[in-house]
Each structure stands twice: as C-alpha cells, then as structure tokens.
C-alpha cells in the first residue's frame, strides 16, 4: 500500500491533521477542508471520504479498512481507537424513498427531500465488514457490530449487535480499556 507523505498530506488542504497519519494514495477525498484526521490513524485503499457541511472528524489511532465510505452532509465522527472493517458504509444523509419526491444528486434540490443527521462512532467501537450505518445513529463507546449488519438505531456502550436490522446479541468485554491505559503508558505510538 502506498501512503501520502507528510508534505503531500499538508498540500491536500485538510482542516486538521495529526502526526503519523497513513492515508492511501488510492483513497478518494472530497472537501478535505471539512475533514480532520487525528494522530496515527490509517485510511486504506479505495476508501471514499466525502465531507458535507457537517464535516468528518477522525480521532487518533482509528483504522478505516479498504473500500469504506463516509458520505453525507451531516457530521460524521469516528472517535479514538474506533475501527471500520472493509466495505463499511456510513451515511449522514438520506433520500426520501416514499415516492413523494425524486431522488439522486443529479436532480435539483427543489424536487428532492434529502434529510441529514450526524453519525457518531464512539471510542473503541468496531463495525464489521460490509455493514451499513444510517444517519442519526450513535455507536456508544466499545459497541461492536457484526459483519453485514444494518445499523438504524443507537448501539449501547459495549453492546454487541448483528443482523439486518441490527439487534443486540451480547456484550463486549471492557478489558480493552485496561489495554488502552497500558498502551498509552508504554509510549508506544506506531508500528513501523
């Protein structure tokens, strides 16, 4: 995987960049002036980050795996240590499917009814491959979502969710909070 250099990242015009960021040269970035990326985060090949008015905020030590997309006019926040497995899609905007309006971005807004709502993925939350997160959803700290899930409602702290629509199927261990403290105390930052 080929990543942008620090100088190249600065030239892309992001709102804020931390240190040690790895952004694939094969990722697509739209409206970089509304995107913040925290320390030691990594965004892999073929991801699409399309920031609307609300912007995209990515915390530190966040991983966004191949073919993920973060799209919409509402704010999207990925807090520290969160993880998106491959092909996860997060939407902060949604067309009206009722048939009362037209849909898609080629149609002028006077004929559509697009709604926007923020999405928040909490610290240590993980979303499994192929899952979709819809506008207005919050995954609280430590929430886990199994592969191929449709997340339409909030996920509670350290809850484990799966299905379409996603439902709580269990709880995650909180041991990772102890591991975070050990990680921070060790001064370890990034694998070379």
C-alpha positions as semicolon CSV with decimal commas, in nm:
position;residue;x (nm);y (nm);z (nm)
1;X;0,000;0,000;0,000
2;X;0,133;0,342;-0,092
3;X;0,066;0,626;0,153
4;X;0,092;1,004;0,110
5;X;0,398;1,168;0,263
6;X;0,351;1,427;0,537
7;X;0,418;1,711;0,291
8;X;0,170;1,567;0,042
9;X;-0,094;1,538;0,314
10;X;-0,046;1,905;0,408
11;X;-0,089;2,003;0,042
12;X;-0,430;1,831;0,025
13;X;-0,580;2,107;0,242
14;X;-0,729;1,916;0,536
15;X;-0,893;2,111;0,819
16;X;-0,661;1,945;1,073
17;X;-0,401;1,670;1,058
18;X;-0,231;1,490;1,344
19;X;0,105;1,318;1,328
20;X;0,188;0,977;1,185
21;X;-0,119;0,958;0,959
22;X;-0,127;0,695;0,686
23;X;-0,363;0,785;0,403
24;X;-0,357;0,564;0,093
25;X;-0,287;0,737;-0,236
26;X;-0,577;0,527;-0,372
27;X;-0,836;0,676;-0,134
28;X;-1,076;0,940;-0,268
29;X;-1,110;1,256;-0,059
30;X;-1,378;1,519;-0,126
31;X;-1,399;1,855;0,053
32;X;-1,080;1,798;0,253
33;X;-1,120;2,141;0,416
34;X;-1,401;1,982;0,624
35;X;-1,204;1,673;0,728
36;X;-0,995;1,629;1,045
37;X;-0,768;1,328;1,099
38;X;-0,607;1,252;1,436
39;X;-0,266;1,110;1,525
40;X;-0,162;0,769;1,390
41;X;-0,487;0,699;1,206
42;X;-0,485;0,492;0,888
43;X;-0,714;0,503;0,585
44;X;-0,664;0,222;0,334
45;X;-0,706;0,179;-0,044
46;X;-1,030;0,265;-0,225
47;X;-1,197;0,443;0,067
48;X;-1,422;0,741;-0,009
49;X;-1,443;1,028;0,239
50;X;-1,692;1,285;0,113
51;X;-1,743;1,557;0,374
52;X;-2,050;1,777;0,362
53;X;-2,122;2,087;0,568
54;X;-2,105;1,894;0,896
55;X;-1,762;1,759;0,815
56;X;-1,580;1,440;0,908
57;X;-1,378;1,411;1,228
58;X;-1,149;1,111;1,269
59;X;-0,983;1,063;1,609
60;X;-0,645;0,915;1,688
61;X;-0,547;0,552;1,623
62;X;-0,853;0,500;1,400
63;X;-0,843;0,243;1,121
64;X;-1,063;0,263;0,811
65;X;-1,015;-0,053;0,604
66;X;-1,036;-0,095;0,226
67;X;-1,347;0,009;0,033
68;X;-1,513;0,200;0,321
69;X;-1,722;0,509;0,254
70;X;-1,813;0,803;0,477
71;X;-2,064;1,017;0,292
72;X;-2,319;1,287;0,368
73;X;-2,394;1,643;0,465
74;X;-2,436;1,569;0,837
75;X;-2,137;1,544;1,070
76;X;-1,958;1,207;1,091
77;X;-1,734;1,145;1,393
78;X;-1,507;0,845;1,445
79;X;-1,367;0,867;1,798
80;X;-1,025;0,742;1,912
81;X;-0,942;0,373;1,861
82;X;-1,254;0,302;1,657
83;X;-1,232;0,064;1,364
84;X;-1,420;0,019;1,038
85;X;-1,367;-0,319;0,871
86;X;-1,365;-0,344;0,491
87;X;-1,665;-0,222;0,292
88;X;-1,836;-0,041;0,581
89;X;-2,059;0,246;0,465
90;X;-2,157;0,534;0,692
91;X;-2,421;0,777;0,569
92;X;-2,518;1,106;0,730
93;X;-2,766;1,195;0,453
94;X;-3,063;1,002;0,320
95;X;-3,300;1,037;0,025
96;X;-3,677;1,017;0,079
97;X;-3,787;0,678;-0,055
98;X;-4,162;0,742;-0,026
99;X;-4,211;0,827;-0,392
100;X;-4,335;1,174;-0,295
101;X;-4,000;1,320;-0,412
102;X;-3,737;1,247;-0,672
103;X;-3,402;1,104;-0,565
104;X;-3,031;1,128;-0,651
105;X;-2,783;1,414;-0,670
106;X;-2,842;1,486;-1,041
107;X;-3,189;1,623;-0,958
108;X;-3,221;1,983;-0,826
109;X;-3,296;2,001;-0,452
110;X;-3,640;2,159;-0,508
111;X;-3,756;1,817;-0,636
112;X;-3,592;1,605;-0,363
113;X;-3,625;1,571;0,012
114;X;-3,283;1,473;0,146
115;X;-3,251;1,459;0,524
116;X;-2,928;1,488;0,720
117;X;-2,834;1,371;1,071
118;X;-2,499;1,325;1,245
119;X;-2,336;0,987;1,298
120;X;-2,101;0,914;1,588
121;X;-1,883;0,606;1,628
122;X;-1,755;0,601;1,987
123;X;-1,415;0,516;2,128
124;X;-1,316;0,152;2,073
125;X;-1,629;0,083;1,866
126;X;-1,583;-0,166;1,585
127;X;-1,801;-0,219;1,279
128;X;-1,775;-0,550;1,089
129;X;-1,721;-0,592;0,716
130;X;-1,999;-0,492;0,479
131;X;-2,211;-0,317;0,743
132;X;-2,413;-0,002;0,679
133;X;-2,473;0,276;0,935
134;X;-2,761;0,515;0,864
135;X;-2,799;0,886;0,952
136;X;-2,865;0,980;1,314
137;X;-2,701;0,672;1,470
138;X;-2,462;0,676;1,765
139;X;-2,248;0,374;1,844
140;X;-2,150;0,438;2,204
141;X;-1,808;0,355;2,347
142;X;-1,699;-0,002;2,284
143;X;-2,004;-0,100;2,079
144;X;-1,944;-0,381;1,832
145;X;-2,134;-0,450;1,512
146;X;-2,108;-0,786;1,334
147;X;-2,042;-0,819;0,962
148;X;-2,319;-0,742;0,712
149;X;-2,536;-0,557;0,964
150;X;-2,772;-0,265;0,900
151;X;-2,747;-0,016;1,187
152;X;-3,059;0,202;1,204
153;X;-3,065;0,275;1,580
154;X;-2,816;0,366;1,850
155;X;-2,595;0,092;1,994
156;X;-2,534;0,096;2,370
157;X;-2,196;0,110;2,538
158;X;-2,007;-0,222;2,497
159;X;-2,311;-0,385;2,339
160;X;-2,261;-0,636;2,057
161;X;-2,501;-0,605;1,763
162;X;-2,570;-0,807;1,448
163;X;-2,832;-0,850;1,180
164;X;-3,047;-0,651;0,943
165;X;-3,169;-0,451;1,117
166;X;-2,900;-0,482;1,383
167;X;-3,017;-0,606;1,725
168;X;-2,821;-0,654;2,044
169;X;-2,688;-1,010;2,065
170;X;-2,446;-0,979;2,357
171;X;-2,191;-0,767;2,540
172;X;-1,823;-0,696;2,472
173;X;-1,551;-0,719;2,734
174;X;-1,428;-0,392;2,882
175;X;-1,073;-0,527;2,919
176;X;-0,971;-0,320;2,619
177;X;-0,994;-0,009;2,842
178;X;-0,716;-0,154;3,063
179;X;-0,516;-0,232;2,750
180;X;-0,561;0,127;2,631
181;X;-0,411;0,254;2,958
182;X;-0,115;0,016;2,919
183;X;-0,071;0,121;2,557
184;X;-0,070;0,493;2,643
185;X;0,160;0,441;2,945
186;X;0,409;0,248;2,729
187;X;0,460;0,546;2,499
188;X;0,416;0,311;2,201
189;X;0,281;0,507;1,909
190;X;0,303;0,335;1,577
191;X;0,421;0,009;1,428
192;X;0,689;0,072;1,166
